[in-house]
Amino acid sequence: MATQHLIGTVNIQVQGNNATMSSYLHTTHKRSETSIDVANGTYEDEVVRQNGCWKISRRTLKLITFLNLASPQ
């Protein structure tokens, strides 16, 4: 299965070594030669700074739309 995830409009709120982050996403998943799934949503993340690096500690996906597109075989 081939996939593509496009992420944009990232909003970050930093509080010390913790932060919250939200971003919009658009995904396309090729299910077969005749079917794809298309979804739009928002990732809501909790991130922490450890040893100078930011890492996602929790991610929630909130779907806005989901559509399966298929053609007859």
PDB file of N, CA, C, O and CB in Angstrom:
ATOM      1  N   MET A   1       0.856  -1.182   0.000  1.00  0.00           N
ATOM      2  CA  MET A   1       0.000   0.000   0.000  1.00  0.00           C
ATOM      3  C   MET A   1       0.897   1.238   0.000  1.00  0.00           C
ATOM      4  O   MET A   1       1.802   1.351   0.826  1.00  0.00           O
ATOM      5  CB  MET A   1      -0.971   0.002   1.235  1.00  0.00           C
ATOM      6  N   ALA A   2       0.649   2.150  -0.912  1.00  0.00           N
ATOM      7  CA  ALA A   2       1.392   3.405  -0.990  1.00  0.00           C
ATOM      8  C   ALA A   2       0.618   4.492  -0.246  1.00  0.00           C
ATOM      9  O   ALA A   2      -0.609   4.551  -0.325  1.00  0.00           O
ATOM     10  CB  ALA A   2       1.640   3.816  -2.472  1.00  0.00           C
ATOM     11  N   THR A   3       1.333   5.344   0.471  1.00  0.00           N
ATOM     12  CA  THR A   3       0.680   6.421   1.220  1.00  0.00           C
ATOM     13  C   THR A   3       1.437   7.730   1.034  1.00  0.00           C
ATOM     14  O   THR A   3       2.626   7.752   0.715  1.00  0.00           O
ATOM     15  CB  THR A   3       0.588   6.065   2.718  1.00  0.00           C
ATOM     16  N   GLN A   4       0.703   8.819   1.245  1.00  0.00           N
ATOM     17  CA  GLN A   4       1.321  10.139   1.263  1.00  0.00           C
ATOM     18  C   GLN A   4       0.636  10.947   2.351  1.00  0.00           C
ATOM     19  O   GLN A   4      -0.593  11.006   2.396  1.00  0.00           O
ATOM     20  CB  GLN A   4       1.214  10.849  -0.134  1.00  0.00           C
ATOM     21  N   HIS A   5       1.408  11.567   3.222  1.00  0.00           N
ATOM     22  CA  HIS A   5       0.888  12.410   4.290  1.00  0.00           C
ATOM     23  C   HIS A   5       1.466  13.812   4.123  1.00  0.00           C
ATOM     24  O   HIS A   5       2.684  13.991   4.124  1.00  0.00           O
ATOM     25  CB  HIS A   5       1.235  11.822   5.695  1.00  0.00           C
ATOM     26  N   LEU A   6       0.596  14.795   3.982  1.00  0.00           N
ATOM     27  CA  LEU A   6       1.022  16.185   3.891  1.00  0.00           C
ATOM     28  C   LEU A   6       0.603  16.890   5.176  1.00  0.00           C
ATOM     29  O   LEU A   6      -0.568  16.845   5.553  1.00  0.00           O
ATOM     30  CB  LEU A   6       0.412  16.891   2.630  1.00  0.00           C
ATOM     31  N   ILE A   7       1.548  17.541   5.851  1.00  0.00           N
ATOM     32  CA  ILE A   7       1.277  18.198   7.128  1.00  0.00           C
ATOM     33  C   ILE A   7       1.596  19.680   6.996  1.00  0.00           C
ATOM     34  O   ILE A   7       2.620  20.055   6.424  1.00  0.00           O
ATOM     35  CB  ILE A   7       2.103  17.553   8.281  1.00  0.00           C
ATOM     36  N   GLY A   8       0.716  20.517   7.525  1.00  0.00           N
ATOM     37  CA  GLY A   8       0.939  21.951   7.444  1.00  0.00           C
ATOM     38  C   GLY A   8       0.215  22.703   8.541  1.00  0.00           C
ATOM     39  O   GLY A   8      -0.489  22.107   9.357  1.00  0.00           O
ATOM     40  N   THR A   9       0.391  24.020   8.557  1.00  0.00           N
ATOM     41  CA  THR A   9      -0.192  24.918   9.550  1.00  0.00           C
ATOM     42  C   THR A   9       0.074  24.375  10.959  1.00  0.00           C
ATOM     43  O   THR A   9      -0.854  24.010  11.681  1.00  0.00           O
ATOM     44  CB  THR A   9      -1.717  25.090   9.307  1.00  0.00           C
ATOM     45  N   VAL A  10       1.337  24.330  11.327  1.00  0.00           N
ATOM     46  CA  VAL A  10       1.752  23.818  12.634  1.00  0.00           C
ATOM     47  C   VAL A  10       1.690  24.945  13.661  1.00  0.00           C
ATOM     48  O   VAL A  10       2.209  26.037  13.430  1.00  0.00           O
ATOM     49  CB  VAL A  10       3.186  23.214  12.567  1.00  0.00           C
ATOM     50  N   ASN A  11       1.050  24.668  14.797  1.00  0.00           N
ATOM     51  CA  ASN A  11       0.933  25.626  15.896  1.00  0.00           C
ATOM     52  C   ASN A  11       1.568  24.993  17.134  1.00  0.00           C
ATOM     53  O   ASN A  11       1.178  23.895  17.533  1.00  0.00           O
ATOM     54  CB  ASN A  11      -0.573  26.023  16.161  1.00  0.00           C
ATOM     55  N   ILE A  12       2.544  25.675  17.747  1.00  0.00           N
ATOM     56  CA  ILE A  12       3.288  25.123  18.881  1.00  0.00           C
ATOM     57  C   ILE A  12       3.180  26.072  20.069  1.00  0.00           C
ATOM     58  O   ILE A  12       3.347  27.283  19.926  1.00  0.00           O
ATOM     59  CB  ILE A  12       4.777  24.883  18.505  1.00  0.00           C
ATOM     60  N   GLN A  13       2.901  25.510  21.243  1.00  0.00           N
ATOM     61  CA  GLN A  13       2.853  26.256  22.497  1.00  0.00           C
ATOM     62  C   GLN A  13       3.882  25.626  23.445  1.00  0.00           C
ATOM     63  O   GLN A  13       3.687  24.500  23.902  1.00  0.00           O
ATOM     64  CB  GLN A  13       1.398  26.241  23.127  1.00  0.00           C
ATOM     65  N   VAL A  14       4.977  26.340  23.743  1.00  0.00           N
ATOM     66  CA  VAL A  14       6.053  25.803  24.578  1.00  0.00           C
ATOM     67  C   VAL A  14       5.901  26.291  26.011  1.00  0.00           C
ATOM     68  O   VAL A  14       5.634  27.465  26.266  1.00  0.00           O
ATOM     69  CB  VAL A  14       7.432  26.207  24.019  1.00  0.00           C
ATOM     70  N   GLN A  15       6.082  25.346  26.950  1.00  0.00           N
ATOM     71  CA  GLN A  15       6.072  25.652  28.387  1.00  0.00           C
ATOM     72  C   GLN A  15       7.225  24.885  29.025  1.00  0.00           C
ATOM     73  O   GLN A  15       7.056  23.750  29.471  1.00  0.00           O
ATOM     74  CB  GLN A  15       4.688  25.272  29.059  1.00  0.00           C
ATOM     75  N   GLY A  16       8.391  25.513  29.065  1.00  0.00           N
ATOM     76  CA  GLY A  16       9.571  24.848  29.620  1.00  0.00           C
ATOM     77  C   GLY A  16      10.034  23.711  28.729  1.00  0.00           C
ATOM     78  O   GLY A  16      10.313  23.913  27.547  1.00  0.00           O
ATOM     79  N   ASN A  17      10.118  22.500  29.304  1.00  0.00           N
ATOM     80  CA  ASN A  17      10.529  21.312  28.549  1.00  0.00           C
ATOM     81  C   ASN A  17       9.345  20.538  27.991  1.00  0.00           C
ATOM     82  O   ASN A  17       9.518  19.426  27.492  1.00  0.00           O
ATOM     83  CB  ASN A  17      11.356  20.401  29.425  1.00  0.00           C
ATOM     84  N   ASN A  18       8.149  21.105  28.066  1.00  0.00           N
ATOM     85  CA  ASN A  18       6.951  20.483  27.526  1.00  0.00           C
ATOM     86  C   ASN A  18       6.311  21.430  26.529  1.00  0.00           C
ATOM     87  O   ASN A  18       6.495  22.645  26.596  1.00  0.00           O
ATOM     88  CB  ASN A  18       5.955  20.112  28.651  1.00  0.00           C
ATOM     89  N   ALA A  19       5.563  20.858  25.608  1.00  0.00           N
ATOM     90  CA  ALA A  19       4.865  21.680  24.622  1.00  0.00           C
ATOM     91  C   ALA A  19       3.661  20.920  24.088  1.00  0.00           C
ATOM     92  O   ALA A  19       3.589  19.693  24.162  1.00  0.00           O
ATOM     93  CB  ALA A  19       5.811  22.082  23.464  1.00  0.00           C
ATOM     94  N   THR A  20       2.721  21.684  23.549  1.00  0.00           N
ATOM     95  CA  THR A  20       1.636  21.093  22.792  1.00  0.00           C
ATOM     96  C   THR A  20       1.774  21.583  21.364  1.00  0.00           C
ATOM     97  O   THR A  20       2.256  22.687  21.113  1.00  0.00           O
ATOM     98  CB  THR A  20       0.237  21.457  23.396  1.00  0.00           C
ATOM     99  N   MET A  21       1.346  20.748  20.437  1.00  0.00           N
ATOM    100  CA  MET A  21       1.517  21.076  19.037  1.00  0.00           C
ATOM    101  C   MET A  21       0.303  20.552  18.280  1.00  0.00           C
ATOM    102  O   MET A  21      -0.137  19.426  18.513  1.00  0.00           O
ATOM    103  CB  MET A  21       2.843  20.480  18.471  1.00  0.00           C
ATOM    104  N   SER A  22      -0.234  21.358  17.381  1.00  0.00           N
ATOM    105  CA  SER A  22      -1.303  20.887  16.514  1.00  0.00           C
ATOM    106  C   SER A  22      -0.920  21.175  15.069  1.00  0.00           C
ATOM    107  O   SER A  22      -0.229  22.152  14.781  1.00  0.00           O
ATOM    108  CB  SER A  22      -2.659  21.556  16.876  1.00  0.00           C
ATOM    109  N   SER A  23      -1.377  20.312  14.162  1.00  0.00           N
ATOM    110  CA  SER A  23      -1.080  20.489  12.743  1.00  0.00           C
ATOM    111  C   SER A  23      -2.180  19.841  11.909  1.00  0.00           C
ATOM    112  O   SER A  23      -2.756  18.820  12.284  1.00  0.00           O
ATOM    113  CB  SER A  23       0.305  19.885  12.387  1.00  0.00           C
ATOM    114  N   TYR A  24      -2.452  20.465  10.771  1.00  0.00           N
ATOM    115  CA  TYR A  24      -3.428  19.905   9.847  1.00  0.00           C
ATOM    116  C   TYR A  24      -2.756  18.841   8.981  1.00  0.00           C
ATOM    117  O   TYR A  24      -1.558  18.919   8.712  1.00  0.00           O
ATOM    118  CB  TYR A  24      -4.056  21.015   8.967  1.00  0.00           C
ATOM    119  N   LEU A  25      -3.539  17.841   8.543  1.00  0.00           N
ATOM    120  CA  LEU A  25      -2.977  16.837   7.672  1.00  0.00           C
ATOM    121  C   LEU A  25      -3.948  16.475   6.565  1.00  0.00           C
ATOM    122  O   LEU A  25      -5.166  16.553   6.725  1.00  0.00           O
ATOM    123  CB  LEU A  25      -2.596  15.606   8.464  1.00  0.00           C
ATOM    124  N   HIS A  26      -3.378  16.077   5.443  1.00  0.00           N
ATOM    125  CA  HIS A  26      -4.126  15.545   4.310  1.00  0.00           C
ATOM    126  C   HIS A  26      -3.399  14.276   3.911  1.00  0.00           C
ATOM    127  O   HIS A  26      -2.196  14.311   3.651  1.00  0.00           O
ATOM    128  CB  HIS A  26      -4.230  16.583   3.103  1.00  0.00           C
ATOM    129  N   THR A  27      -4.106  13.154   3.856  1.00  0.00           N
ATOM    130  CA  THR A  27      -3.467  11.890   3.519  1.00  0.00           C
ATOM    131  C   THR A  27      -4.158  11.227   2.343  1.00  0.00           C
ATOM    132  O   THR A  27      -5.362  11.377   2.137  1.00  0.00           O
ATOM    133  CB  THR A  27      -3.467  10.957   4.718  1.00  0.00           C
ATOM    134  N   THR A  28      -3.369  10.493   1.580  1.00  0.00           N
ATOM    135  CA  THR A  28      -3.876   9.658   0.509  1.00  0.00           C
ATOM    136  C   THR A  28      -3.264   8.271   0.679  1.00  0.00           C
ATOM    137  O   THR A  28      -2.045   8.132   0.783  1.00  0.00           O
ATOM    138  CB  THR A  28      -3.548  10.265  -0.899  1.00  0.00           C
ATOM    139  N   HIS A  29      -4.107   7.258   0.706  1.00  0.00           N
ATOM    140  CA  HIS A  29      -3.648   5.879   0.844  1.00  0.00           C
ATOM    141  C   HIS A  29      -4.144   5.075  -0.352  1.00  0.00           C
ATOM    142  O   HIS A  29      -5.351   4.961  -0.565  1.00  0.00           O
ATOM    143  CB  HIS A  29      -4.145   5.251   2.183  1.00  0.00           C
ATOM    144  N   LYS A  30      -3.238   4.528  -1.117  1.00  0.00           N
ATOM    145  CA  LYS A  30      -3.618   3.667  -2.239  1.00  0.00           C
ATOM    146  C   LYS A  30      -3.920   2.280  -1.681  1.00  0.00           C
ATOM    147  O   LYS A  30      -3.025   1.600  -1.179  1.00  0.00           O
ATOM    148  CB  LYS A  30      -2.484   3.607  -3.332  1.00  0.00           C
ATOM    149  N   ARG A  31      -5.181   1.863  -1.769  1.00  0.00           N
ATOM    150  CA  ARG A  31      -5.601   0.573  -1.219  1.00  0.00           C
ATOM    151  C   ARG A  31      -5.418  -0.555  -2.226  1.00  0.00           C
ATOM    152  O   ARG A  31      -5.071  -1.677  -1.858  1.00  0.00           O
ATOM    153  CB  ARG A  31      -7.058   0.639  -0.777  1.00  0.00           C
ATOM    154  N   SER A  32      -5.654  -0.246  -3.502  1.00  0.00           N
ATOM    155  CA  SER A  32      -5.497  -1.226  -4.577  1.00  0.00           C
ATOM    156  C   SER A  32      -5.320  -0.440  -5.874  1.00  0.00           C
ATOM    157  O   SER A  32      -5.188   0.783  -5.849  1.00  0.00           O
ATOM    158  CB  SER A  32      -6.736  -2.215  -4.659  1.00  0.00           C
ATOM    159  N   GLU A  33      -5.318  -1.127  -6.979  1.00  0.00           N
ATOM    160  CA  GLU A  33      -5.194  -0.445  -8.269  1.00  0.00           C
ATOM    161  C   GLU A  33      -6.419   0.401  -8.585  1.00  0.00           C
ATOM    162  O   GLU A  33      -6.354   1.283  -9.441  1.00  0.00           O
ATOM    163  CB  GLU A  33      -4.972  -1.459  -9.380  1.00  0.00           C
ATOM    164  N   THR A  34      -7.538   0.146  -7.905  1.00  0.00           N
ATOM    165  CA  THR A  34      -8.787   0.854  -8.221  1.00  0.00           C
ATOM    166  C   THR A  34      -9.402   1.573  -7.025  1.00  0.00           C
ATOM    167  O   THR A  34     -10.541   2.033  -7.109  1.00  0.00           O
ATOM    168  CB  THR A  34      -9.790  -0.116  -8.778  1.00  0.00           C
ATOM    169  N   SER A  35      -8.672   1.680  -5.909  1.00  0.00           N
ATOM    170  CA  SER A  35      -9.259   2.275  -4.708  1.00  0.00           C
ATOM    171  C   SER A  35      -8.228   3.084  -3.917  1.00  0.00           C
ATOM    172  O   SER A  35      -7.108   2.625  -3.690  1.00  0.00           O
ATOM    173  CB  SER A  35      -9.858   1.183  -3.819  1.00  0.00           C
ATOM    174  N   ILE A  36      -8.617   4.290  -3.501  1.00  0.00           N
ATOM    175  CA  ILE A  36      -7.788   5.092  -2.609  1.00  0.00           C
ATOM    176  C   ILE A  36      -8.655   5.648  -1.485  1.00  0.00           C
ATOM    177  O   ILE A  36      -9.855   5.859  -1.656  1.00  0.00           O
ATOM    178  CB  ILE A  36      -7.085   6.241  -3.383  1.00  0.00           C
ATOM    179  N   ASP A  37      -8.037   5.878  -0.347  1.00  0.00           N
ATOM    180  CA  ASP A  37      -8.669   6.577   0.771  1.00  0.00           C
ATOM    181  C   ASP A  37      -8.053   7.973   0.858  1.00  0.00           C
ATOM    182  O   ASP A  37      -6.841   8.131   0.708  1.00  0.00           O
ATOM    183  CB  ASP A  37      -8.488   5.787   2.123  1.00  0.00           C
ATOM    184  N   VAL A  38      -8.883   8.973   1.099  1.00  0.00           N
ATOM    185  CA  VAL A  38      -8.426  10.350   1.263  1.00  0.00           C
ATOM    186  C   VAL A  38      -8.980  10.842   2.599  1.00  0.00           C
ATOM    187  O   VAL A  38     -10.175  10.703   2.860  1.00  0.00           O
ATOM    188  CB  VAL A  38      -8.890  11.275   0.059  1.00  0.00           C
ATOM    189  N   ALA A  39      -8.124  11.414   3.445  1.00  0.00           N
ATOM    190  CA  ALA A  39      -8.558  11.890   4.753  1.00  0.00           C
ATOM    191  C   ALA A  39      -7.957  13.263   5.052  1.00  0.00           C
ATOM    192  O   ALA A  39      -6.846  13.580   4.626  1.00  0.00           O
ATOM    193  CB  ALA A  39      -8.165  10.883   5.849  1.00  0.00           C
ATOM    194  N   ASN A  40      -8.710  14.061   5.785  1.00  0.00           N
ATOM    195  CA  ASN A  40      -8.253  15.350   6.296  1.00  0.00           C
ATOM    196  C   ASN A  40      -8.502  15.355   7.795  1.00  0.00           C
ATOM    197  O   ASN A  40      -9.513  14.834   8.265  1.00  0.00           O
ATOM    198  CB  ASN A  40      -8.983  16.552   5.588  1.00  0.00           C
ATOM    199  N   GLY A  41      -7.589  15.938   8.536  1.00  0.00           N
ATOM    200  CA  GLY A  41      -7.767  15.968   9.976  1.00  0.00           C
ATOM    201  C   GLY A  41      -6.742  16.849  10.660  1.00  0.00           C
ATOM    202  O   GLY A  41      -6.055  17.654  10.032  1.00  0.00           O
ATOM    203  N   THR A  42      -6.664  16.669  11.957  1.00  0.00           N
ATOM    204  CA  THR A  42      -5.746  17.429  12.801  1.00  0.00           C
ATOM    205  C   THR A  42      -5.002  16.464  13.715  1.00  0.00           C
ATOM    206  O   THR A  42      -5.611  15.606  14.355  1.00  0.00           O
ATOM    207  CB  THR A  42      -6.507  18.507  13.633  1.00  0.00           C
ATOM    208  N   TYR A  43      -3.676  16.610  13.770  1.00  0.00           N
ATOM    209  CA  TYR A  43      -2.886  15.929  14.790  1.00  0.00           C
ATOM    210  C   TYR A  43      -2.801  16.856  15.990  1.00  0.00           C
ATOM    211  O   TYR A  43      -2.507  18.041  15.836  1.00  0.00           O
ATOM    212  CB  TYR A  43      -1.457  15.542  14.259  1.00  0.00           C
ATOM    213  N   GLU A  44      -3.053  16.330  17.184  1.00  0.00           N
ATOM    214  CA  GLU A  44      -2.831  17.065  18.427  1.00  0.00           C
ATOM    215  C   GLU A  44      -1.782  16.298  19.218  1.00  0.00           C
ATOM    216  O   GLU A  44      -2.015  15.166  19.645  1.00  0.00           O
ATOM    217  CB  GLU A  44      -4.166  17.241  19.254  1.00  0.00           C
ATOM    218  N   ASP A  45      -0.618  16.929  19.411  1.00  0.00           N
ATOM    219  CA  ASP A  45       0.532  16.260  20.013  1.00  0.00           C
ATOM    220  C   ASP A  45       0.923  16.879  21.345  1.00  0.00           C
ATOM    221  O   ASP A  45       0.762  18.079  21.571  1.00  0.00           O
ATOM    222  CB  ASP A  45       1.711  16.301  19.068  1.00  0.00           C
ATOM    223  N   GLU A  46       1.443  16.022  22.222  1.00  0.00           N
ATOM    224  CA  GLU A  46       2.146  16.462  23.424  1.00  0.00           C
ATOM    225  C   GLU A  46       3.603  16.108  23.183  1.00  0.00           C
ATOM    226  O   GLU A  46       3.915  14.973  22.823  1.00  0.00           O
ATOM    227  CB  GLU A  46       1.571  15.784  24.755  1.00  0.00           C
ATOM    228  N   VAL A  47       4.500  17.072  23.379  1.00  0.00           N
ATOM    229  CA  VAL A  47       5.915  16.840  23.125  1.00  0.00           C
ATOM    230  C   VAL A  47       6.749  17.211  24.346  1.00  0.00           C
ATOM    231  O   VAL A  47       6.364  18.069  25.140  1.00  0.00           O
ATOM    232  CB  VAL A  47       6.378  17.639  21.902  1.00  0.00           C
ATOM    233  N   VAL A  48       7.898  16.550  24.483  1.00  0.00           N
ATOM    234  CA  VAL A  48       8.808  16.809  25.603  1.00  0.00           C
ATOM    235  C   VAL A  48      10.221  16.970  25.061  1.00  0.00           C
ATOM    236  O   VAL A  48      10.585  16.366  24.052  1.00  0.00           O
ATOM    237  CB  VAL A  48       8.748  15.661  26.660  1.00  0.00           C
ATOM    238  N   ARG A  49      11.015  17.795  25.749  1.00  0.00           N
ATOM    239  CA  ARG A  49      12.427  17.968  25.387  1.00  0.00           C
ATOM    240  C   ARG A  49      13.247  17.064  26.290  1.00  0.00           C
ATOM    241  O   ARG A  49      13.193  17.175  27.515  1.00  0.00           O
ATOM    242  CB  ARG A  49      12.886  19.470  25.520  1.00  0.00           C
ATOM    243  N   GLN A  50      14.016  16.159  25.665  1.00  0.00           N
ATOM    244  CA  GLN A  50      14.884  15.235  26.398  1.00  0.00           C
ATOM    245  C   GLN A  50      16.274  15.280  25.777  1.00  0.00           C
ATOM    246  O   GLN A  50      16.433  15.036  24.581  1.00  0.00           O
ATOM    247  CB  GLN A  50      14.310  13.778  26.378  1.00  0.00           C
ATOM    248  N   ASN A  51      17.260  15.585  26.572  1.00  0.00           N
ATOM    249  CA  ASN A  51      18.646  15.656  26.092  1.00  0.00           C
ATOM    250  C   ASN A  51      18.782  16.590  24.894  1.00  0.00           C
ATOM    251  O   ASN A  51      19.517  16.295  23.951  1.00  0.00           O
ATOM    252  CB  ASN A  51      19.147  14.261  25.719  1.00  0.00           C
ATOM    253  N   GLY A  52      18.075  17.712  24.931  1.00  0.00           N
ATOM    254  CA  GLY A  52      18.168  18.713  23.885  1.00  0.00           C
ATOM    255  C   GLY A  52      17.355  18.421  22.633  1.00  0.00           C
ATOM    256  O   GLY A  52      17.390  19.202  21.683  1.00  0.00           O
ATOM    257  N   CYS A  53      16.614  17.298  22.613  1.00  0.00           N
ATOM    258  CA  CYS A  53      15.808  16.933  21.445  1.00  0.00           C
ATOM    259  C   CYS A  53      14.330  16.902  21.813  1.00  0.00           C
ATOM    260  O   CYS A  53      13.967  16.432  22.892  1.00  0.00           O
ATOM    261  CB  CYS A  53      16.249  15.562  20.881  1.00  0.00           C
ATOM    262  N   TRP A  54      13.472  17.404  20.918  1.00  0.00           N
ATOM    263  CA  TRP A  54      12.028  17.370  21.117  1.00  0.00           C
ATOM    264  C   TRP A  54      11.485  16.062  20.562  1.00  0.00           C
ATOM    265  O   TRP A  54      11.823  15.656  19.450  1.00  0.00           O
ATOM    266  CB  TRP A  54      11.339  18.589  20.440  1.00  0.00           C
ATOM    267  N   LYS A  55      10.626  15.399  21.363  1.00  0.00           N
ATOM    268  CA  LYS A  55      10.038  14.126  20.947  1.00  0.00           C
ATOM    269  C   LYS A  55       8.540  14.132  21.247  1.00  0.00           C
ATOM    270  O   LYS A  55       8.097  14.650  22.272  1.00  0.00           O
ATOM    271  CB  LYS A  55      10.735  12.934  21.660  1.00  0.00           C
ATOM    272  N   ILE A  56       7.782  13.548  20.337  1.00  0.00           N
ATOM    273  CA  ILE A  56       6.342  13.426  20.556  1.00  0.00           C
ATOM    274  C   ILE A  56       6.108  12.331  21.588  1.00  0.00           C
ATOM    275  O   ILE A  56       6.551  11.197  21.400  1.00  0.00           O
ATOM    276  CB  ILE A  56       5.583  13.112  19.220  1.00  0.00           C
ATOM    277  N   SER A  57       5.417  12.658  22.675  1.00  0.00           N
ATOM    278  CA  SER A  57       5.122  11.664  23.704  1.00  0.00           C
ATOM    279  C   SER A  57       3.704  11.123  23.566  1.00  0.00           C
ATOM    280  O   SER A  57       3.401  10.032  24.050  1.00  0.00           O
ATOM    281  CB  SER A  57       5.316  12.266  25.091  1.00  0.00           C
ATOM    282  N   ARG A  58       2.836  11.884  22.907  1.00  0.00           N
ATOM    283  CA  ARG A  58       1.455  11.434  22.705  1.00  0.00           C
ATOM    284  C   ARG A  58       0.889  12.127  21.472  1.00  0.00           C
ATOM    285  O   ARG A  58       1.066  13.332  21.293  1.00  0.00           O
ATOM    286  CB  ARG A  58       0.571  11.729  23.964  1.00  0.00           C
ATOM    287  N   ARG A  59       0.217  11.371  20.634  1.00  0.00           N
ATOM    288  CA  ARG A  59      -0.391  11.933  19.413  1.00  0.00           C
ATOM    289  C   ARG A  59      -1.848  11.480  19.332  1.00  0.00           C
ATOM    290  O   ARG A  59      -2.162  10.304  19.517  1.00  0.00           O
ATOM    291  CB  ARG A  59       0.400  11.489  18.126  1.00  0.00           C
ATOM    292  N   THR A  60      -2.722  12.435  19.055  1.00  0.00           N
ATOM    293  CA  THR A  60      -4.144  12.149  18.840  1.00  0.00           C
ATOM    294  C   THR A  60      -4.512  12.636  17.448  1.00  0.00           C
ATOM    295  O   THR A  60      -4.191  13.762  17.069  1.00  0.00           O
ATOM    296  CB  THR A  60      -5.045  12.831  19.935  1.00  0.00           C
ATOM    297  N   LEU A  61      -5.188  11.781  16.688  1.00  0.00           N
ATOM    298  CA  LEU A  61      -5.666  12.145  15.360  1.00  0.00           C
ATOM    299  C   LEU A  61      -7.159  12.420  15.448  1.00  0.00           C
ATOM    300  O   LEU A  61      -7.929  11.577  15.908  1.00  0.00           O
ATOM    301  CB  LEU A  61      -5.363  11.023  14.317  1.00  0.00           C
ATOM    302  N   LYS A  62      -7.560  13.601  15.006  1.00  0.00           N
ATOM    303  CA  LYS A  62      -8.980  13.952  14.932  1.00  0.00           C
ATOM    304  C   LYS A  62      -9.342  14.098  13.459  1.00  0.00           C
ATOM    305  O   LYS A  62      -8.950  15.066  12.806  1.00  0.00           O
ATOM    306  CB  LYS A  62      -9.296  15.275  15.733  1.00  0.00           C
ATOM    307  N   LEU A  63     -10.096  13.125  12.942  1.00  0.00           N
ATOM    308  CA  LEU A  63     -10.488  13.168  11.538  1.00  0.00           C
ATOM    309  C   LEU A  63     -11.559  14.223  11.306  1.00  0.00           C
ATOM    310  O   LEU A  63     -12.498  14.346  12.092  1.00  0.00           O
ATOM    311  CB  LEU A  63     -10.988  11.799  11.080  1.00  0.00           C
ATOM    312  N   ILE A  64     -11.417  14.978  10.234  1.00  0.00           N
ATOM    313  CA  ILE A  64     -12.423  15.950   9.816  1.00  0.00           C
ATOM    314  C   ILE A  64     -13.258  15.326   8.701  1.00  0.00           C
ATOM    315  O   ILE A  64     -14.488  15.362   8.745  1.00  0.00           O
ATOM    316  CB  ILE A  64     -11.758  17.290   9.342  1.00  0.00           C
ATOM    317  N   THR A  65     -12.582  14.753   7.699  1.00  0.00           N
ATOM    318  CA  THR A  65     -13.276  14.057   6.619  1.00  0.00           C
ATOM    319  C   THR A  65     -12.512  12.792   6.262  1.00  0.00           C
ATOM    320  O   THR A  65     -11.297  12.707   6.442  1.00  0.00           O
ATOM    321  CB  THR A  65     -13.432  14.972   5.378  1.00  0.00           C
ATOM    322  N   PHE A  66     -13.254  11.806   5.749  1.00  0.00           N
ATOM    323  CA  PHE A  66     -12.658  10.559   5.262  1.00  0.00           C
ATOM    324  C   PHE A  66     -13.486  10.109   4.069  1.00  0.00           C
ATOM    325  O   PHE A  66     -14.715  10.088   4.138  1.00  0.00           O
ATOM    326  CB  PHE A  66     -12.612   9.445   6.388  1.00  0.00           C
ATOM    327  N   LEU A  67     -12.820   9.748   2.974  1.00  0.00           N
ATOM    328  CA  LEU A  67     -13.525   9.358   1.767  1.00  0.00           C
ATOM    329  C   LEU A  67     -12.781   8.226   1.086  1.00  0.00           C
ATOM    330  O   LEU A  67     -11.568   8.301   0.888  1.00  0.00           O
ATOM    331  CB  LEU A  67     -13.687  10.552   0.816  1.00  0.00           C
ATOM    332  N   ASN A  68     -13.513   7.169   0.725  1.00  0.00           N
ATOM    333  CA  ASN A  68     -12.945   6.094  -0.087  1.00  0.00           C
ATOM    334  C   ASN A  68     -13.404   6.320  -1.513  1.00  0.00           C
ATOM    335  O   ASN A  68     -14.600   6.435  -1.781  1.00  0.00           O
ATOM    336  CB  ASN A  68     -13.374   4.671   0.436  1.00  0.00           C
ATOM    337  N   LEU A  69     -12.443   6.384  -2.432  1.00  0.00           N
ATOM    338  CA  LEU A  69     -12.734   6.548  -3.857  1.00  0.00           C
ATOM    339  C   LEU A  69     -12.370   5.262  -4.565  1.00  0.00           C
ATOM    340  O   LEU A  69     -11.230   4.804  -4.488  1.00  0.00           O
ATOM    341  CB  LEU A  69     -11.961   7.760  -4.468  1.00  0.00           C
ATOM    342  N   ALA A  70     -13.342   4.673  -5.261  1.00  0.00           N
ATOM    343  CA  ALA A  70     -13.087   3.410  -5.954  1.00  0.00           C
ATOM    344  C   ALA A  70     -13.759   3.442  -7.311  1.00  0.00           C
ATOM    345  O   ALA A  70     -14.781   4.100  -7.505  1.00  0.00           O
ATOM    346  CB  ALA A  70     -13.591   2.202  -5.125  1.00  0.00           C
ATOM    347  N   SER A  71     -13.165   2.720  -8.242  1.00  0.00           N
ATOM    348  CA  SER A  71     -13.767   2.569  -9.569  1.00  0.00           C
ATOM    349  C   SER A  71     -14.030   1.094  -9.810  1.00  0.00           C
ATOM    350  O   SER A  71     -13.349   0.242  -9.239  1.00  0.00           O
ATOM    351  CB  SER A  71     -12.848   3.162 -10.686  1.00  0.00           C
ATOM    352  N   PRO A  72     -15.009   0.780 -10.650  1.00  0.00           N
ATOM    353  CA  PRO A  72     -15.279  -0.641 -10.953  1.00  0.00           C
ATOM    354  C   PRO A  72     -14.059  -1.286 -11.608  1.00  0.00           C
ATOM    355  O   PRO A  72     -13.300  -0.631 -12.322  1.00  0.00           O
ATOM    356  CB  PRO A  72     -16.519  -0.782 -11.884  1.00  0.00           C
ATOM    357  N   GLN A  73     -13.890  -2.548 -11.356  1.00  0.00           N
ATOM    358  CA  GLN A  73     -12.730  -3.256 -11.917  1.00  0.00           C
ATOM    359  C   GLN A  73     -12.989  -3.740 -13.310  1.00  0.00           C
ATOM    360  O   GLN A  73     -12.115  -4.353 -13.923  1.00  0.00           O
ATOM    361  CB  GLN A  73     -12.348  -4.424 -11.050  1.00  0.00           C
TER     362      GLN A  73
END
